C-alpha cells in the first residue's frame, strides 16, 4: 500500500536525518525515486551512490568546524573545507560556499593552539582570515602538505620513479596518498 510506504519513509527519515531537515523532505518524491530504482542490484545501487557523491564539488574535502570574527557579513560559525584545490569557507552544515582560496593565493598561514591565521591575496593587496578552532594544528598540517605537493610536482614524480626502481621491499618512504588520483568506480560484471 502506498500510504504504508509513505509512512515508512517518514519514520526512516525521522530516525536517520537531523530533525531540522525532516519537515522539508518531499516524501512523495522519495517514494517515486525509490520506485524508479526497483530492479537495481545492491552493487549497482552502491556504485550509483558513490558516483553521486563523487559528483559533489567538495566530496574529498576534510571539513572542520570553525568560528570567524573577521566579517559581520557571514555567520560566526562556519565550516572550513580543505581539499586538493584550496580552502573553502562554507555556511555551517551546508554545502553553500561563501568563498574559496586556492593554494596559490595563500601568502602565509600560522596556527596557535586554538587559532588559525591565513593571509591571502597578492603582494599589493592582502586579506587576513582569522579562524578559531581546536583543530588549528591539523588544518595547518593539511595546508602544508597540499602546498608542498603542489609546489614540487617534479619532486613527487622523481620520488615515485625512485620507489619503483628500488622495488616494493625497499626501505624508502612510501609516496603519500595525496599524490594518487581518485579511483574510478565501475560496475563489475558477474
C-alpha positions, 0 to 999 in steps of 0.5 A: 500500500502506498500510504504504508510506504509513505509512512515508512519513509517518514519514520526512516527519515525521522530516525536517520536525518537531523530533525531540522531537515525532516519537515522539508523532505518531499516524501512523495518524491522519495517514494517515486525515486525509490520506485524508479530504482526497483530492479537495481542490484545492491552493487549497482545501487552502491556504485550509483551512490558513490558516483553521486557523491563523487559528483559533489564539488567538495566530496574529498574535502576534510571539513572542520568546524570553525568560528570567524570574527573577521566579517559581520557579513557571514555567520560566526560559525562556519565550516572550513573545507580543505581539499586538493584545490584550496580552502573553502569557507562554507555556511555551517552544515551546508554545502553553500560556499561563501568563498574559496582560496586556492593554494596559490593565493595563500601568502602565509598561514600560522596556527596557535593552539586554538587559532588559525591565521591565513593571509591571502591575496597578492603582494599589493593587496592582502586579506587576513582570515582569522579562524578559531578552532581546536583543530588549528594544528591539523588544518595547518598540517593539511595546508602544508602538505597540499602546498608542498605537493603542489609546489614540487610536482617534479619532486613527487614524480622523481620520488615515485620513479625512485620507489619503483626502481628500488622495488616494493621491499625497499626501505624508502618512504612510501609516496603519500596518498595525496599524490594518487588520483581518485579511483574510478568506480565501475560496475563489475560484471558477474 
